[in-house]
Amino acid sequence: MKLGNLNGLKGKQLSLTLIIIFTTLLIWKWERMPYQDSFHQQQDLDLFPQVAKVDYGNKQPLAEEDFPDVEAAGDQTSGMAVQVPSYNVEGSTTASKQPEAECNFAKGKWVADKGRPLYSGFECKQWLSEPWSCRLTQRPDFSYEKFRWKPENCDMPEFEGSNFLRRLQDKTIALVGDSLGRQQFQSLMCMVTGGKQRPDVEDVGSWYGFTMGPNDKRPNGWAYWFPSTNTTILYYWSATLCDVEPLNVSDPATSYAMHLDRPTTFLKQNLHKFDVLVLNTGHHWNRGKLRANRWEMFLNGTPNTDRKLASMGSAKDFTIDSVVKWLDSQLPHHPRLKAFYRSISPRHFFNGEWNSGGTCDNSRPLAGGNAVSPDAAIDAAAVSAVNGTRVVLLDITGLSQLRDEGHISKYSIKGTEGMQDCLHWCLPGIPDTWNEVLAAQL
């Protein structure tokens, strides 16, 4: 009888123990579920009301686009593998909980930051082109300025201009590429100066042969020297990165050889002067630009006969690969040089193209989601080109894809109606983040 009571007591104690263990497991599992993370992520967006999801589908550019001049609103991006970013604010946070996960500046999320922007669009007139300073246009809303990029598993300190210049003491940083590269350059100038006037900063474009012809709208580059730290920041215009030379120097209407397998001469002549180099291209590779600029593709010093390179997309990819491989071959001779290739900046024409009523009227931030998801936009040509080289990919495509509200859109200084610019960005704006990621990778 006593033994039976004892066994019954042990059975009750065992049942009670099992209940306690089961309850503990339930509580632990509940605490581990993603609801808390979802709440915090949504709070990142609470600065602005939620809006309808923007349709990112069917927005590949036309096969052969033409734009009226070199600063037009968008160009061919054939060869860029663009996938649709999903509307999922929870999508990219799982890896961030794993301390062993690698830092990835291209993955992460946009978070609200009332301390942004990093400089004033009203004040940065010494470095910033007026049409790109959206504070000077008729645009009424500037909520797109109030976000910062939070990369996955990375410590990305707040950018501080004077600290950046000290880090680049006695160094030269060069950006070479198209008008999106020029936007990144102007953004960097505004960031390092805080958007303030700097009469002590000297224009040293002549050091690099930057000139302006009688019929030119602008010089072929800019270079500024900061005497306090002996730092030079420069930009050189090279829309395709390949070498372009006139076929007949004595004929004003001559065509130009576009050497797909040669980097622009500027790089060959000045590479030894640089400590940091950022290259980009992409939006000028279309038939319209080819005709307007009278470019003729050359390979091995003769007109191209390779049918595989006949399409603009294939020619672009081949050139990017050629330039990056050449740069990689030069790095052993320039051990202090840190070289980057910046992935393509996405364009956001909706309901048409630049010349068929395409628009980017959305003004609400992050209407397509705030996180770069696994199926986000990638620049396949850039990824392929840097693979196996010492050239670092500055991957800004996916994070920029989420920011369709940050383009210049329909706004201008004069307020006149015209085609919408859904290629270039308002400044302050998205290119500032490109420079923050660059600074962190340095």
C-alpha positions as CSV (number, residue, x, y, z in Angstrom):
1,M,0.0,0.0,0.0
2,K,2.8,2.4,0.9
3,L,4.7,1.4,-2.2
4,G,1.6,2.1,-4.3
5,N,1.2,5.6,-2.7
6,L,4.9,6.2,-3.4
7,N,4.6,5.2,-7.0
8,G,1.5,7.4,-7.4
9,L,3.3,10.4,-5.8
10,K,6.3,9.8,-8.2
11,G,3.9,9.7,-11.1
12,K,2.3,13.0,-10.2
13,Q,5.7,14.6,-9.7
14,L,6.8,13.3,-13.2
15,S,3.6,14.7,-14.8
16,L,4.1,18.0,-13.1
17,T,7.7,18.1,-14.3
18,L,6.6,17.3,-17.9
19,I,4.0,20.1,-17.8
20,I,6.6,22.6,-16.6
21,I,9.0,21.6,-19.3
22,F,6.4,21.7,-22.0
23,T,5.1,25.1,-20.9
24,T,8.7,26.5,-20.8
25,L,9.3,25.2,-24.3
26,L,6.1,26.9,-25.5
27,I,7.1,30.2,-24.0
28,W,10.7,30.0,-25.4
29,K,9.3,29.2,-28.9
30,W,6.8,32.1,-28.7
31,E,9.6,34.5,-27.8
32,R,11.7,33.2,-30.7
33,M,9.0,33.8,-33.3
34,P,9.5,36.7,-35.7
35,Y,6.6,38.9,-34.4
36,Q,8.9,41.0,-32.3
37,D,11.3,41.6,-35.2
38,S,8.3,42.4,-37.5
39,F,7.1,45.0,-35.1
40,H,10.5,46.7,-34.9
41,Q,10.9,46.6,-38.6
42,Q,7.5,48.1,-39.1
43,Q,8.3,50.9,-36.7
44,D,11.2,51.8,-39.0
45,L,8.6,52.8,-41.4
46,D,6.2,54.5,-39.0
47,L,7.5,57.9,-39.9
48,F,5.3,57.7,-43.0
49,P,1.9,56.1,-43.6
50,Q,1.7,52.9,-45.5
51,V,0.7,53.2,-49.1
52,A,-0.3,50.9,-51.9
53,K,2.3,48.6,-53.3
54,V,4.0,49.8,-56.4
55,D,3.9,47.3,-59.3
56,Y,7.5,46.6,-60.3
57,G,6.6,44.2,-63.0
58,N,7.1,44.6,-66.8
59,K,9.5,47.5,-66.5
60,Q,12.4,46.2,-68.6
61,P,13.6,48.9,-70.9
62,L,12.9,48.8,-74.6
63,A,15.4,46.8,-76.7
64,E,16.7,49.8,-78.6
65,E,16.2,53.1,-76.7
66,D,17.2,56.5,-78.0
67,F,17.7,59.6,-75.9
68,P,18.1,63.1,-77.3
69,D,21.4,64.0,-75.5
70,V,24.0,62.6,-73.1
71,E,22.1,63.7,-70.0
72,A,18.7,62.3,-71.0
73,A,16.5,60.5,-68.6
74,G,17.4,56.8,-69.1
75,D,19.3,54.4,-71.3
76,Q,19.7,50.8,-72.3
77,T,20.4,48.4,-69.5
78,S,20.3,45.2,-71.5
79,G,22.4,42.6,-69.8
80,M,21.3,43.6,-66.3
81,A,19.5,40.7,-64.6
82,V,16.7,42.5,-62.8
83,Q,14.4,40.5,-60.5
84,V,11.4,41.8,-58.7
85,P,12.0,42.8,-55.0
86,S,9.3,41.4,-52.9
87,Y,7.2,43.4,-50.5
88,N,8.4,41.8,-47.4
89,V,9.7,43.8,-44.4
90,E,10.7,40.6,-42.7
91,G,12.6,39.0,-45.5
92,S,16.3,39.9,-44.8
93,T,16.6,39.8,-41.1
94,T,17.1,36.1,-40.3
95,A,20.8,36.1,-41.1
96,S,21.4,39.2,-38.9
97,K,20.6,37.1,-35.8
98,Q,23.5,34.8,-36.6
99,P,26.7,36.3,-35.3
100,E,28.8,34.1,-37.6
101,A,27.2,35.5,-40.7
102,E,29.3,37.6,-43.0
103,C,28.9,41.3,-43.4
104,N,27.1,42.2,-46.7
105,F,26.7,45.8,-47.5
106,A,24.4,45.0,-50.5
107,K,21.8,43.2,-48.2
108,G,19.9,44.9,-45.5
109,K,17.0,47.4,-45.1
110,W,16.1,51.0,-45.2
111,V,15.3,52.5,-41.8
112,A,13.7,55.8,-41.0
113,D,16.2,58.4,-39.7
114,K,15.0,61.9,-38.8
115,G,18.6,63.1,-38.7
116,R,18.9,62.8,-42.4
117,P,19.9,64.2,-44.9
118,L,23.7,64.6,-44.4
119,Y,23.8,68.0,-46.1
120,S,21.4,70.7,-47.3
121,G,20.2,70.7,-50.9
122,F,19.7,74.5,-50.5
123,E,23.2,75.2,-49.4
124,C,25.4,72.8,-51.4
125,K,25.6,75.1,-54.5
126,Q,29.3,75.1,-54.9
127,W,29.4,71.4,-55.9
128,L,25.8,70.4,-56.8
129,S,24.2,71.0,-60.2
130,E,20.9,72.9,-59.9
131,P,18.7,70.4,-61.8
132,W,19.8,67.7,-59.4
133,S,19.1,69.7,-56.3
134,C,15.4,68.9,-55.9
135,R,15.1,71.4,-53.0
136,L,15.5,74.1,-55.7
137,T,12.8,72.6,-57.9
138,Q,9.0,72.6,-57.7
139,R,9.0,69.3,-55.8
140,P,6.7,69.7,-52.7
141,D,7.7,66.6,-50.7
142,F,11.1,65.5,-49.4
143,S,10.2,62.5,-47.2
144,Y,12.6,60.4,-49.3
145,E,15.5,62.2,-47.6
146,K,14.7,60.7,-44.2
147,F,16.1,57.2,-44.5
148,R,19.5,55.5,-44.1
149,W,20.7,52.2,-45.3
150,K,21.3,49.5,-42.6
151,P,23.4,46.7,-44.1
152,E,23.2,43.1,-43.0
153,N,25.6,42.1,-40.2
154,C,27.8,45.2,-40.9
155,D,28.9,48.1,-38.7
156,M,28.5,51.1,-41.0
157,P,29.4,54.2,-38.9
158,E,27.7,57.5,-39.6
159,F,29.5,59.4,-42.4
160,E,31.4,62.4,-41.2
161,G,33.1,64.6,-43.8
162,S,36.2,65.7,-41.9
163,N,36.9,62.2,-40.7
164,F,36.6,60.9,-44.2
165,L,39.1,63.5,-45.4
166,R,41.5,62.6,-42.6
167,R,41.3,58.9,-43.6
168,L,42.2,60.0,-47.2
169,Q,45.0,62.3,-46.2
170,D,47.7,62.6,-48.9
171,K,45.4,60.5,-51.2
172,T,43.4,60.9,-54.4
173,I,40.0,59.3,-55.0
174,A,38.8,59.2,-58.6
175,L,35.3,58.4,-60.0
176,V,35.2,57.5,-63.7
177,G,32.0,56.9,-65.5
178,D,28.7,58.3,-66.8
179,S,26.3,60.9,-65.4
180,L,25.3,58.6,-62.5
181,G,29.0,58.6,-61.7
182,R,28.9,62.4,-61.8
183,Q,26.0,62.3,-59.4
184,Q,28.0,60.2,-57.0
185,F,30.9,62.6,-57.3
186,Q,28.8,65.6,-56.6
187,S,27.2,63.8,-53.7
188,L,30.6,63.0,-52.2
189,M,31.7,66.6,-52.5
190,C,28.6,67.8,-50.7
191,M,29.1,65.1,-48.0
192,V,32.7,65.8,-47.2
193,T,32.0,69.6,-47.0
194,G,28.7,69.2,-45.2
195,G,27.2,71.1,-48.1
196,K,29.1,74.3,-47.0
197,Q,31.0,76.8,-49.1
198,R,34.8,76.0,-49.0
199,P,36.8,78.8,-50.5
200,D,40.0,77.0,-49.5
201,V,39.3,74.1,-51.8
202,E,41.2,74.5,-55.0
203,D,40.1,73.6,-58.5
204,V,42.9,71.4,-59.9
205,G,41.2,70.1,-63.1
206,S,44.2,71.3,-65.1
207,W,46.4,68.8,-63.3
208,Y,44.4,66.1,-65.1
209,G,43.9,67.8,-68.5
210,F,40.2,68.6,-67.9
211,T,39.3,71.1,-70.5
212,M,36.2,72.7,-72.0
213,G,35.9,73.3,-75.7
214,P,34.0,76.3,-77.3
215,N,30.9,74.1,-78.0
216,D,31.0,72.1,-74.8
217,K,28.3,72.4,-72.2
218,R,30.7,71.3,-69.4
219,P,34.3,70.1,-69.1
220,N,35.2,66.4,-69.4
221,G,36.0,66.3,-65.7
222,W,36.4,68.0,-62.3
223,A,39.1,67.8,-59.7
224,Y,39.2,69.5,-56.3
225,W,42.1,69.6,-53.9
226,F,41.6,69.9,-50.1
227,P,44.9,71.6,-48.8
228,S,44.1,70.8,-45.2
229,T,44.6,67.1,-45.7
230,N,46.2,67.1,-49.2
231,T,43.2,65.1,-50.5
232,T,42.0,65.3,-54.1
233,I,38.5,64.2,-55.2
234,L,38.0,64.0,-59.0
235,Y,35.5,62.8,-61.6
236,Y,36.2,62.0,-65.3
237,W,33.5,61.6,-67.9
238,S,33.7,58.3,-69.7
239,A,30.2,57.0,-70.6
240,T,31.4,53.6,-71.7
241,L,34.8,53.2,-70.0
242,C,36.3,52.0,-73.2
243,D,38.7,54.1,-75.4
244,V,37.0,56.3,-77.9
245,E,39.1,58.0,-80.6
246,P,38.3,59.9,-83.8
247,L,38.8,58.1,-87.0
248,N,39.7,61.3,-88.8
249,V,41.0,64.1,-86.5
250,S,40.8,66.7,-89.3
251,D,37.1,66.1,-90.0
252,P,34.6,67.7,-87.5
253,A,31.9,65.2,-88.6
254,T,34.2,62.2,-88.2
255,S,33.0,58.9,-86.7
256,Y,34.7,57.5,-83.6
257,A,36.3,54.1,-83.0
258,M,34.9,52.6,-79.9
259,H,37.5,50.1,-78.8
260,L,35.6,47.5,-76.7
261,D,38.8,45.9,-75.5
262,R,40.7,49.0,-74.4
263,P,40.1,51.1,-71.3
264,T,39.8,54.8,-71.7
265,T,43.1,56.5,-72.2
266,F,42.5,58.6,-69.1
267,L,42.9,55.6,-66.9
268,K,46.1,54.5,-68.6
269,Q,47.6,57.9,-68.2
270,N,46.6,58.6,-64.6
271,L,46.2,55.3,-62.8
272,H,49.4,55.8,-60.9
273,K,48.1,59.0,-59.3
274,F,45.0,57.3,-57.7
275,D,44.6,55.7,-54.3
276,V,40.9,54.9,-54.7
277,L,39.2,54.4,-58.0
278,V,35.4,53.8,-58.7
279,L,34.3,52.9,-62.2
280,N,30.8,52.7,-63.6
281,T,29.0,52.4,-66.9
282,G,25.7,51.1,-68.3
283,H,23.1,53.6,-69.4
284,H,24.8,54.7,-72.7
285,W,24.9,51.3,-74.3
286,N,22.0,51.7,-76.8
287,R,21.6,52.2,-80.5
288,G,20.5,55.7,-80.1
289,K,23.7,56.7,-78.4
290,L,25.7,54.8,-80.9
291,R,24.1,56.7,-83.8
292,A,24.1,60.1,-82.0
293,N,27.8,59.9,-81.0
294,R,28.9,58.3,-84.3
295,W,30.5,55.4,-82.5
296,E,31.7,52.4,-84.4
297,M,32.7,49.3,-82.5
298,F,36.3,48.2,-82.8
299,L,38.0,45.0,-81.6
300,N,41.8,44.4,-81.8
301,G,42.2,47.7,-83.5
302,T,39.9,46.9,-86.4
303,P,36.1,47.2,-87.0
304,N,34.3,44.5,-85.1
305,T,33.2,41.5,-87.1
306,D,32.2,39.3,-84.1
307,R,28.5,38.7,-84.4
308,K,28.4,37.8,-80.7
309,L,29.2,41.5,-79.9
310,A,26.8,43.0,-82.4
311,S,24.1,43.6,-79.7
312,M,24.6,46.5,-77.4
313,G,24.1,44.4,-74.3
314,S,26.8,41.9,-75.3
315,A,29.2,44.8,-76.2
316,K,28.6,46.4,-72.9
317,D,29.2,43.2,-70.9
318,F,32.3,42.5,-73.0
319,T,33.7,46.0,-72.3
320,I,33.0,45.9,-68.6
321,D,34.8,42.5,-68.4
322,S,37.7,43.8,-70.4
323,V,38.2,47.0,-68.4
324,V,37.9,45.2,-65.0
325,K,40.3,42.5,-66.1
326,W,42.8,45.2,-67.3
327,L,42.5,47.0,-64.0
328,D,43.1,43.8,-62.1
329,S,46.2,43.2,-64.1
330,Q,47.5,46.7,-63.1
331,L,46.9,46.4,-59.4
332,P,50.2,44.6,-58.6
333,H,52.0,47.6,-60.1
334,H,50.0,50.0,-57.9
335,P,49.8,48.3,-54.4
336,R,48.3,51.2,-52.7
337,L,45.3,51.4,-55.1
338,K,41.9,50.2,-54.0
339,A,39.7,49.7,-57.0
340,F,35.9,49.3,-57.2
341,Y,33.4,48.7,-59.9
342,R,30.0,50.1,-59.1
343,S,27.0,48.1,-60.2
344,I,24.3,49.8,-62.3
345,S,21.9,52.3,-60.9
346,P,18.3,51.2,-61.7
347,R,15.9,53.2,-63.6
348,H,12.2,53.4,-62.7
349,F,9.9,54.3,-65.7
350,F,6.4,53.1,-65.0
351,N,3.5,52.9,-67.5
352,G,5.8,53.6,-70.5
353,E,9.3,54.6,-71.4
354,W,11.0,58.0,-71.3
355,N,9.6,58.9,-74.7
356,S,6.2,57.3,-74.3
357,G,4.8,58.8,-71.2
358,G,6.8,56.8,-68.7
359,T,6.5,58.2,-65.2
360,C,7.9,57.9,-61.7
361,D,5.3,59.9,-59.8
362,N,5.3,57.8,-56.6
363,S,6.3,60.1,-53.7
364,R,5.9,57.7,-50.8
365,P,9.1,56.1,-49.6
366,L,9.6,52.3,-49.9
367,A,6.2,51.6,-51.5
368,G,7.8,48.3,-52.7
369,G,9.3,47.3,-49.4
370,N,12.2,48.3,-47.3
371,A,14.4,45.2,-47.4
372,V,16.6,43.7,-50.1
373,S,15.2,40.3,-50.6
374,P,16.9,37.2,-52.1
375,D,15.3,37.9,-55.5
376,A,16.3,41.6,-55.5
377,A,17.8,43.3,-58.5
378,I,21.4,42.4,-59.4
379,D,23.8,43.6,-62.1
380,A,24.9,40.3,-63.6
381,A,27.6,41.9,-65.8
382,A,29.2,43.6,-62.8
383,V,29.2,40.5,-60.7
384,S,30.7,38.4,-63.5
385,A,33.4,40.9,-64.3
386,V,34.8,41.3,-60.8
387,N,34.6,37.6,-60.0
388,G,38.1,36.2,-59.4
389,T,39.7,39.7,-59.5
390,R,41.0,42.1,-56.8
391,V,38.5,44.7,-58.0
392,V,35.8,45.1,-55.4
393,L,32.1,45.2,-56.4
394,L,30.3,48.3,-55.0
395,D,26.9,46.7,-55.2
396,I,24.2,49.4,-55.0
397,T,21.6,48.0,-57.4
398,G,19.3,46.2,-55.1
399,L,19.2,48.9,-52.4
400,S,18.5,51.6,-55.0
401,Q,15.8,49.5,-56.7
402,L,13.6,50.0,-53.7
403,R,13.8,53.8,-53.9
404,D,11.7,54.8,-57.0
405,E,10.4,57.8,-55.2
406,G,13.9,59.4,-55.1
407,H,14.2,60.3,-58.8
408,I,14.1,63.8,-60.2
409,S,10.8,62.8,-61.8
410,K,8.7,65.6,-63.3
411,Y,10.2,68.4,-61.3
412,S,12.5,71.1,-62.6
413,I,13.9,74.6,-61.7
414,K,11.5,76.4,-64.0
415,G,8.5,74.1,-63.3
416,T,7.9,73.4,-67.0
417,E,6.3,70.1,-68.1
418,G,8.4,67.7,-70.0
419,M,9.5,64.1,-70.0
420,Q,10.1,62.7,-66.6
421,D,13.7,61.9,-65.4
422,C,13.4,58.5,-63.8
423,L,17.1,57.7,-64.2
424,H,18.9,60.5,-62.2
425,W,18.4,61.0,-58.5
426,C,17.5,63.9,-56.3
427,L,20.4,65.1,-54.2
428,P,20.6,64.8,-51.3
429,G,19.4,61.3,-52.0
430,I,20.3,57.8,-52.9
431,P,23.8,58.4,-54.3
432,D,24.7,59.6,-50.7
433,T,24.2,56.0,-49.6
434,W,26.5,54.7,-52.4
435,N,29.2,56.9,-50.9
436,E,28.4,55.7,-47.4
437,V,28.8,52.1,-48.5
438,L,32.0,53.0,-50.3
439,A,33.5,54.7,-47.2
440,A,32.6,51.7,-45.1
441,Q,34.2,49.3,-47.6
442,L,37.4,51.4,-47.5
